[in-house]
Amino acid sequence: DMANAYKNSIYTTTGTGAETIYTVPTATVGIVKSLSIFNGVAGTTNLTISILDSSAGTTTFYAKNSSVAADAKVEILEGEASTILILEEADAIKVTSSGGAGVVCTLSVLQQDRT
């Protein structure tokens, strides 16, 4: 009997390096339905979204150098991009912002307990 839990994860960037905004908990599958990015930085920022596949030990780009204007919000999981991400235990989503601190990342995820 798998338990489902709907979660929001909100993270604000603190610098220009790759920052982990979500990690799938132990014995859980994360089904990410939305990843919204709000640019609270004074100017346009370029964002890179990457996915850590923990079981494979690799990190790959999901979106690279996506330009977001100041005070603008974008949804990463829409349009030609995938509209859902399935992540396994210990997988993670990372964001890199060229503008540094102040980019707000809001992730909506269904977590399914696999125990």
N, C-alpha and C positions, 0 to 999 in steps of 0.2 A: 504494500500500500504506500504509494509515493505521496508525500505532502507537497503541495504547491504554495509558494509564497510570492506575492507581487511586491517588488521593491523599487524604490527610487534611490539612486546613488548620485549625489551632487558633489562636484569637486571643482575648486577654483585653482587655476594654475598659479605657481609661485615663482617661476623662472622660465628660462628658455630651453631647458633640457627635457628629455622624455620623462613624463610623469605618469605613473600608474593611476588611472581613475577608477578601475574596477578589477577585482580578482574574484574568480568563482570560488566559493567556499568548498571545503572538503566534502566528498561524497555527494556532490551536487552538479546538476547541469544548469547552465544559465542560458535562457532564451531571451536575447536582447531584441526588444521591439522598437526602441527609439534611442537615438543618441543626438541630443540637441546641443549646439554650441552657441553661446552668446559671447560676443567680443566686447568686453568691458574695458579694453585697452583704448588709449586716446586715438590711435590711428589704425589703419588696416593691418591685419596680422595674417601670416600664412600658417596654416595648421597642417600637421601631419598626424594621421591616426595609424597606429600599428597594433597588431594582434600578436600576443605571445601564445604560441602553442606549446604548453608546458610538456606534454607527453613526447613531442618531437624535439623539444629543445631549440625551437626556431622562432624568430620574430619576423613577421612580414608586414609590408605596407598595406593598408586598406585604402587610405586616401593620402595623397602626398601633395604638399604645398597648395592646399585649398585656400584661396584668398577670401577673407571675411572682413567686411568694412567695420569701422568703429560703430558701436551700438547696434549691430546687426545680429540676427540669429539665423542659423542654418540647421537643417535636419540632415544628418549624415546618411541615415538609412532610408533613402527615398529615390524615386526616379530610376535612372539607369543602374544605380547602385543596388546592392542587395537590400531588401526591406526587412530582413531578420538575420540575426547572427546566432548560431548555436555554439556555445562554448562549454568545454568540459572542465572538470575539477582542476584548479590551479591555473587555468588559462587567464590571460589578463588583456585589458585594453589600455593602451598608452596614448597620450596626447603630447605633442610638441608644439609650442606656440612661439613664433618668431618675435611676437610682441611682449613676451614675458608674462609677468603676473597680471591676473585680472580676467582671464578667459574662463567662463563658467560652463562646465560640462554637466549636462543632466542626462542620466542614463535610466531608462525604464526597462526592468528585466523581470521575467518570471523564473524563479529558482525552483527547480524540482529536486527534492531530496531523493537520492538513489538508494537509501538504506531500507 
